[in-house]
Amino acid sequence: MVDLVRELRTAMRTGKVVLGSKRTLALIKLGKAKLVIIADNCPLDIRSDIEYYCKLADIPIYIFPGTSWDLGAICGKPFMVASLCILDPGESDIMALVEKEEEK
């Protein structure tokens, strides 16, 4: 089983992670995101936009089972993070989250 907290922190430290809904949406539209993580309480209009463009670009989405405050804390930030995208996983094994979800 993949430990989301540990893998996300490793990706933040060794890879390229972009925080924020506007920047995430822009990178999805450009097709550069490898994985998108959305907080469970992400505003519905933002969430539907992200899901729509991810489906068009065939980019996997993971719904984080916590609030945007929790996601911000995991990322080591003192603010809310409603969504983020992984451009480069670095040394983390975070992409295994997607493979595990697809097997279900």
C-alpha positions in Angstrom: 0.0 0.0 0.0 1.2 3.5 -0.9 1.6 6.0 1.9 0.2 9.1 0.4 1.7 11.5 3.0 5.2 10.1 2.7 5.2 9.9 -1.1 3.7 13.4 -1.5 6.4 14.9 0.7 9.1 13.0 -1.2 7.7 14.3 -4.5 7.7 17.9 -3.1 11.3 17.5 -2.0 12.8 15.6 -5.0 10.4 16.2 -7.9 8.3 19.0 -9.4 4.9 19.7 -7.8 2.7 22.7 -8.6 0.2 23.9 -6.0 -3.0 25.8 -6.7 -6.1 25.4 -8.8 -5.4 28.0 -11.4 -1.9 26.8 -12.1 -3.0 23.2 -12.0 -5.7 23.9 -14.5 -3.3 25.7 -16.8 -0.9 22.8 -16.8 -3.7 20.3 -17.4 -4.7 22.2 -20.5 -1.1 22.2 -21.7 -1.0 18.4 -21.0 2.1 18.6 -18.8 0.6 17.2 -15.6 1.2 13.5 -14.8 -1.1 13.3 -11.8 -3.7 15.7 -10.3 -4.6 15.5 -6.6 -7.8 17.3 -5.4 -8.9 17.8 -1.8 -12.2 16.3 -0.9 -13.7 19.7 -0.1 -12.5 21.4 -3.3 -15.1 23.9 -4.6 -17.5 22.2 -7.0 -16.9 24.6 -9.9 -13.1 24.2 -9.7 -13.4 20.4 -9.2 -15.7 20.0 -12.2 -13.3 22.0 -14.5 -10.3 20.0 -13.4 -12.2 16.7 -13.9 -13.4 17.7 -17.3 -10.0 18.8 -18.6 -8.2 15.8 -17.0 -10.6 13.5 -18.8 -9.9 15.3 -22.1 -6.2 15.1 -21.6 -6.3 11.5 -20.1 -4.6 12.7 -16.9 -5.3 10.6 -13.8 -7.0 12.2 -10.8 -6.7 11.2 -7.1 -9.3 12.5 -4.7 -7.5 13.2 -1.4 -9.6 12.0 1.5 -9.2 15.1 3.6 -9.7 18.8 3.6 -7.7 21.4 1.7 -6.2 22.5 5.1 -4.9 18.9 5.5 -3.5 18.8 2.0 -1.7 22.1 2.6 -0.3 20.8 5.9 1.1 17.7 4.1 2.7 19.9 1.5 4.3 21.9 4.3 2.4 25.1 3.6 0.5 27.3 6.1 -2.4 27.7 3.7 -5.2 25.7 2.0 -4.3 23.7 -1.1 -7.5 22.7 -3.0 -5.6 21.0 -5.8 -2.1 20.3 -7.0 -0.4 18.5 -9.9 2.6 16.4 -10.2 4.9 17.3 -13.1 7.8 15.1 -12.1 7.4 12.5 -9.3 11.2 12.6 -8.5 12.2 9.7 -6.2 8.7 9.2 -4.9 6.4 6.3 -5.8 3.3 8.5 -5.9 2.3 7.3 -9.4 1.5 3.9 -7.9 -1.6 5.6 -6.4 -3.0 5.8 -9.9 -2.1 2.3 -10.8 -3.8 1.0 -7.7 -6.9 3.0 -8.4 -7.1 1.7 -12.0 -7.0 -1.9 -10.8 -10.2 -1.5 -8.9 
